[in-house]
Amino acid sequence: MKFAIFSLLLLFLLAPTVSAAETQEGTMAAAMQKDAVEYTLPYPGLLPDSPLYPLKASRDKIIAFLIADPLKKAEFSILQADKRLQSGLALVEKKKFALGQSTISKGQNYFEEALSQLGQARGQGLAINDTKQKLILSLNKHEELVKNKGKSLKKDQQKEWQPLLTHIHELQKKAKDLEAKK
């Protein structure tokens, strides 16, 4: 038990906190597109194919549990969705299509959580506009990158990839509905 607590504390203290870095591929792709969404994705850190990934996932769950403010929890959920997208795309590049697709799909669940938290925050009378705009920008960036990656996949993979894009469109609609309920 002491070892587990010590390990978690060590993980928290030594874990790099990078939230504004963009991958070189992301930068080049954005430069090549005129209509690129102006939104910087965070560095994903450890990928799900790493043996240390369960420690990272546990740390993230603990952090999420400790956040009480619904706006901060929504922002944390958006960050997690962004990291999952970056991780998933990196896995697809490493020819790990199924794991990459699954990772992106799980990341989209964080958007559901962010939407729920924004609804709670609005119910508490908190100003949600900034976080809501960040959510919408993030969703738009996800749409852009998932579409672009889908174009480069094999035909059979494109079919399996399509539900990711469909879910993003559903999430965008929910975000716009949240926007309409000012």
C-alpha positions as CSV (number, residue, x, y, z in Angstrom):
1,M,0.0,0.0,0.0
2,K,2.8,2.4,0.9
3,F,4.6,1.5,-2.3
4,A,1.4,2.3,-4.3
5,I,1.0,5.7,-2.6
6,F,4.7,6.5,-3.1
7,S,4.4,5.5,-6.8
8,L,1.4,7.7,-7.4
9,L,3.1,10.6,-5.6
10,L,6.2,10.1,-7.7
11,L,4.2,9.9,-10.8
12,F,2.5,13.2,-10.0
13,L,5.7,14.9,-9.2
14,L,7.7,13.6,-12.2
15,A,5.0,13.6,-14.8
16,P,5.7,16.3,-17.4
17,T,2.9,18.8,-17.8
18,V,2.9,19.9,-21.4
19,S,-0.3,21.4,-22.6
20,A,0.5,23.7,-25.4
21,A,2.9,21.7,-27.6
22,E,1.8,20.7,-31.1
23,T,3.3,17.9,-33.0
24,Q,5.4,18.7,-36.0
25,E,3.0,16.8,-38.3
26,G,0.1,18.8,-36.9
27,T,1.9,22.0,-37.6
28,M,2.8,21.1,-41.2
29,A,-0.7,19.8,-41.9
30,A,-2.2,23.1,-40.6
31,A,0.2,25.1,-42.7
32,M,-0.9,23.2,-45.8
33,Q,-4.6,23.8,-45.2
34,K,-6.2,27.2,-45.8
35,D,-9.3,26.4,-43.6
36,A,-7.4,24.8,-40.7
37,V,-9.0,25.3,-37.4
38,E,-7.0,27.5,-35.1
39,Y,-6.7,25.3,-32.1
40,T,-3.5,23.8,-30.7
41,L,-3.7,20.2,-29.4
42,P,-1.7,19.1,-26.4
43,Y,1.2,16.7,-26.5
44,P,-0.3,13.3,-25.7
45,G,2.4,11.9,-23.5
46,L,2.5,8.1,-23.1
47,L,0.5,6.2,-25.7
48,P,-1.9,3.4,-24.9
49,D,0.5,0.8,-26.3
50,S,3.0,1.7,-23.5
51,P,3.3,-0.7,-20.5
52,L,3.3,2.4,-18.3
53,Y,0.0,3.7,-19.7
54,P,-2.2,2.2,-16.9
55,L,-0.3,4.4,-14.5
56,K,-1.0,7.5,-16.5
57,A,-4.7,6.5,-16.9
58,S,-5.0,6.0,-13.1
59,R,-3.4,9.4,-12.5
60,D,-5.9,11.1,-14.8
61,K,-8.8,9.3,-13.1
62,I,-7.7,10.5,-9.7
63,I,-7.2,14.1,-10.9
64,A,-10.7,14.0,-12.5
65,F,-12.2,12.7,-9.3
66,L,-10.5,15.5,-7.3
67,I,-11.9,18.3,-9.5
68,A,-15.1,19.7,-8.0
69,D,-15.7,22.8,-10.1
70,P,-17.8,21.8,-13.1
71,L,-16.1,24.3,-15.4
72,K,-12.7,23.1,-14.5
73,K,-13.9,19.5,-14.9
74,A,-15.2,20.4,-18.3
75,E,-11.9,21.9,-19.3
76,F,-10.1,18.8,-18.0
77,S,-12.4,16.6,-20.0
78,I,-11.7,18.6,-23.2
79,L,-7.9,18.3,-22.5
80,Q,-8.3,14.5,-22.1
81,A,-10.3,14.3,-25.4
82,D,-7.6,16.3,-27.2
83,K,-4.8,14.0,-25.8
84,R,-6.8,10.9,-26.8
85,L,-7.1,12.3,-30.3
86,Q,-3.4,12.9,-30.6
87,S,-2.6,9.5,-29.1
88,G,-5.1,7.8,-31.5
89,L,-3.6,9.5,-34.5
90,A,-0.1,8.6,-33.5
91,L,-1.2,4.9,-33.1
92,V,-2.7,4.9,-36.5
93,E,0.6,6.2,-37.9
94,K,2.3,3.4,-36.1
95,K,0.1,1.0,-38.0
96,K,-2.0,0.2,-34.9
97,F,-5.3,1.1,-36.5
98,A,-7.7,-0.7,-34.1
99,L,-6.0,0.7,-31.0
100,G,-5.9,4.1,-32.5
101,Q,-9.5,4.1,-33.5
102,S,-10.5,2.8,-30.1
103,T,-8.4,5.5,-28.4
104,I,-10.1,8.3,-30.4
105,S,-13.5,6.8,-29.7
106,K,-12.8,6.7,-25.9
107,G,-11.6,10.3,-26.2
108,Q,-14.9,11.4,-27.6
109,N,-16.6,10.1,-24.4
110,Y,-14.7,12.9,-22.6
111,F,-16.7,15.4,-24.8
112,E,-19.9,13.9,-23.4
113,E,-18.6,14.5,-19.9
114,A,-17.6,18.1,-20.8
115,L,-21.1,18.8,-22.2
116,S,-22.6,17.4,-19.0
117,Q,-20.4,19.5,-16.8
118,L,-21.2,22.6,-18.8
119,G,-24.9,21.9,-18.3
120,Q,-24.3,21.6,-14.6
121,A,-22.3,24.8,-14.5
122,R,-25.0,26.7,-16.3
123,G,-27.5,25.3,-13.9
124,Q,-25.4,26.7,-11.0
125,G,-25.4,30.1,-12.7
126,L,-21.8,30.1,-13.8
127,A,-20.6,31.8,-17.0
128,I,-19.9,29.0,-19.4
129,N,-19.2,30.9,-22.6
130,D,-15.3,30.6,-22.6
131,T,-15.3,26.9,-21.9
132,K,-18.2,26.3,-24.4
133,Q,-16.2,28.1,-27.1
134,K,-13.1,26.0,-26.3
135,L,-15.3,22.9,-26.6
136,I,-16.6,24.0,-29.9
137,L,-13.1,24.8,-31.2
138,S,-11.8,21.5,-30.0
139,L,-14.7,19.6,-31.7
140,N,-14.0,21.4,-34.9
141,K,-10.3,20.5,-34.7
142,H,-11.2,16.9,-34.1
143,E,-13.5,16.9,-37.1
144,E,-10.8,18.4,-39.3
145,L,-8.1,15.9,-38.2
146,V,-10.4,12.8,-38.3
147,K,-11.6,13.8,-41.8
148,N,-8.0,14.3,-43.0
149,K,-6.8,11.0,-41.6
150,G,-9.8,9.2,-43.0
151,K,-8.8,10.3,-46.5
152,S,-5.4,8.6,-46.2
153,L,-6.8,5.2,-45.0
154,K,-7.5,2.1,-47.0
155,K,-11.1,1.6,-48.1
156,D,-12.0,-1.0,-45.5
157,Q,-10.5,1.2,-42.8
158,Q,-12.4,4.2,-44.0
159,K,-15.6,2.3,-43.4
160,E,-14.6,1.6,-39.8
161,W,-13.3,5.2,-39.4
162,Q,-16.7,6.8,-40.3
163,P,-18.4,6.3,-37.0
164,L,-15.7,8.5,-35.4
165,L,-16.7,11.4,-37.7
166,T,-20.4,10.7,-37.2
167,H,-20.0,10.9,-33.4
168,I,-18.1,14.2,-33.7
169,H,-21.0,15.6,-35.7
170,E,-23.5,14.5,-33.0
171,L,-21.3,16.1,-30.3
172,Q,-21.1,19.3,-32.4
173,K,-24.9,19.4,-32.5
174,K,-25.2,18.9,-28.8
175,A,-22.7,21.7,-28.3
176,K,-24.7,24.0,-30.5
177,D,-27.9,23.1,-28.6
178,L,-26.1,24.0,-25.4
179,E,-25.1,27.2,-27.1
180,A,-28.8,27.9,-28.0
181,K,-29.9,27.5,-24.4
182,K,-28.0,30.6,-23.1
